[in-house]
Every structure is written in C-alpha cells, then in structure tokens.
C-alpha cells in the first residue's frame, strides 16, 4: 500500500518538532514534494482541520494525520520519525514518534479509507515500528516501508 503512495522525497527520519502544529507543518512540506504542485499552506490547513475534529494519534507512538484536498490528483503519503516524540493527544497518551500523513482528492473516499487501513495494518507490527525508528537515513526508512 505505501509503495503506491510514498515517494523517497516524502520521508524524513530526523524530524524535530516541538508540538503537533510543527509536526503537521513539516508533514505538509513533505506532502507537496517532489514537484511542489500542491499548495503547502492548504495541505497544512486540511490536516489541521482534521486534527481539530479528533486527534489522529492512534496509539503505540503512531499518528496518521490525513485529509481530502482537491489540490492533488492522487493519493499521497509522507512519513516522518521524531525520535524525541511529539505530544499529539494520542488515544493512549503516549508521545508520537512515527507520523504518516495521507492526503488525496475528495473524489477518492474509498481509496483514502483503504490507504488509512493499509498504513494502520503495517504500523501495527512492532518490528516495523522499531525498525522505522532505528532507520539510519531516509532511504533506509523508505525501503523498509515499501517492502512492508
């Protein structure tokens, strides 16, 4: 699933974010790469609008911010790892270290839900989460995710 949505330039294993807002802003920056066609500020606003409804911190150190936005013509994902963790108001109260953002056009609600389910399924695996946190660089994390 992630292999279809992820691009190597949308992975950052060295995210430094002091709070949820900074983490979401960094994810928006990643989501517009590599072509920078989408409006970064609009992507940020869509992700934050979803966060205001309810936190996307799903527990076990994982958050999956997502939203639908007609400024993109396909589903896309971005992945960030924050070794120090970010307070994301997660359901289990733990800091979030792995963030996977998904954005796609409004015309693809079923694909959007399938992408969320696929990402959730991959990140339920403790070994995958541990390997992602331990990844030495963005390329290693990208390989891990597209092969999972």
Buried (B, 14 or more C-beta within 10 A) or exposed (E): BBEEBBBEBBBBBEBEBEEBEBBBBBBBBBBBBEEEEBBBEBBBBBBBEBBEEEBBBBEBBBBBBBBBBEBBEEBBBBBBBBEEBBBBEBEEEBBBBBBBBBBBBEEBEEBBEEBBEBBBEBBEEEEBBEBBBEBEEBEBBBEBBBEB
